[in-house]
Amino acid sequence: MVKTKLKPVLPSLREKKRYIAFEVISNEKLKNFSAVSDAIMGCSFQFLGHLGVAKAGIMPLQNKWNQEMQRGIIKVSHKHVDAVKAAFMFARKVDGKDAIIRSIGVSGILNKAEKFI
């Protein structure tokens, strides 16, 4: 059996991405990132629907969550940045606590987005 490697996708054919830096504003500090991720995905499903979330390619980055400042980064398709930012408006509770999720900045490079957090 001969194993062949798949050719990588050309850069011009890859889906372009953006990194949205966001902040969670709440009275109490949130301890786990999974609750924040669930809130982001929940409000995205509410606003965009299943097809919209699939097209947007929303991916919360767990290793970029700053628990002290309550800030993090999510990866999104470049065509759906405004829709995802608008979906943040529907997030009212995170882990059962009242909270607001707001975007801080958008970047095409992860290193630049990390400067926001």
C-alpha positions in Angstrom: 0.0 0.0 0.0 1.5 3.3 -1.1 0.9 6.3 1.1 0.6 9.6 -0.7 0.6 13.0 1.0 -2.1 15.4 0.2 -1.0 18.6 -1.4 -1.5 21.7 0.8 -4.1 24.2 -0.2 -2.6 27.2 -2.0 -2.7 30.5 0.0 -4.9 32.1 -2.6 -7.6 29.4 -2.1 -7.5 29.3 1.7 -10.3 30.9 3.7 -9.2 34.3 5.0 -9.5 34.8 8.8 -9.8 37.6 11.3 -9.1 37.5 15.0 -11.6 39.4 17.2 -10.4 40.4 20.6 -13.3 40.6 23.1 -13.8 41.5 26.7 -16.4 40.1 29.2 -17.7 42.7 31.6 -19.3 41.2 34.7 -19.6 41.9 38.5 -17.8 38.6 39.3 -14.7 37.1 37.7 -15.3 34.2 35.5 -13.1 31.2 36.2 -13.6 28.9 33.2 -13.3 29.6 29.6 -15.8 27.0 28.5 -18.6 29.1 30.0 -17.5 32.1 28.0 -17.1 30.0 24.8 -20.6 28.5 25.3 -22.1 32.0 25.7 -20.4 33.2 22.5 -21.6 30.2 20.6 -25.1 30.5 22.0 -25.5 34.1 21.1 -24.0 33.4 17.6 -26.5 30.5 17.1 -29.3 32.8 18.2 -28.4 35.6 15.8 -26.8 33.8 12.8 -28.4 30.4 13.0 -26.7 27.1 12.3 -25.8 27.8 8.7 -24.5 31.3 9.6 -22.3 29.9 12.4 -20.9 27.3 10.0 -20.1 29.9 7.3 -18.5 32.2 9.9 -16.3 29.5 11.2 -16.3 30.8 14.7 -13.5 29.3 16.8 -12.8 30.6 20.4 -9.1 30.2 21.2 -8.8 28.8 24.7 -5.1 29.4 25.0 -5.6 33.1 24.4 -8.0 33.6 27.3 -6.7 36.1 29.9 -8.6 35.3 33.1 -7.3 38.3 35.1 -8.5 40.9 32.5 -11.5 38.8 31.3 -10.3 39.1 27.7 -9.9 36.6 24.9 -9.7 36.1 21.1 -11.9 34.3 18.7 -11.1 33.3 15.1 -13.7 34.2 12.4 -14.0 34.3 8.6 -13.2 37.7 7.2 -16.7 38.1 5.6 -18.6 37.5 8.9 -16.7 39.8 11.4 -19.5 42.4 11.6 -22.2 39.7 12.1 -20.3 38.0 14.9 -19.7 41.4 16.6 -23.4 42.1 16.3 -24.2 38.6 17.8 -22.3 39.7 21.0 -25.2 41.9 21.7 -27.4 38.9 22.5 -25.1 37.5 25.2 -26.7 38.5 28.5 -25.5 35.8 30.9 -22.3 33.9 31.1 -22.2 30.9 33.5 -25.5 32.1 35.1 -24.1 35.5 35.9 -25.1 38.8 34.3 -22.4 39.8 31.8 -21.7 41.8 28.6 -19.4 40.7 25.8 -17.9 43.5 23.7 -15.3 43.5 21.0 -12.1 45.4 21.6 -10.5 45.1 18.2 -10.1 43.1 15.0 -6.9 42.0 13.3 -5.8 39.7 10.5 -2.7 38.6 12.5 -2.8 36.8 15.8 0.2 38.6 17.3 -1.5 42.0 16.7 -4.8 40.8 18.2 -2.9 39.6 21.3 -1.9 43.3 21.9 -5.5 44.0 22.6 -5.6 41.5 25.4 
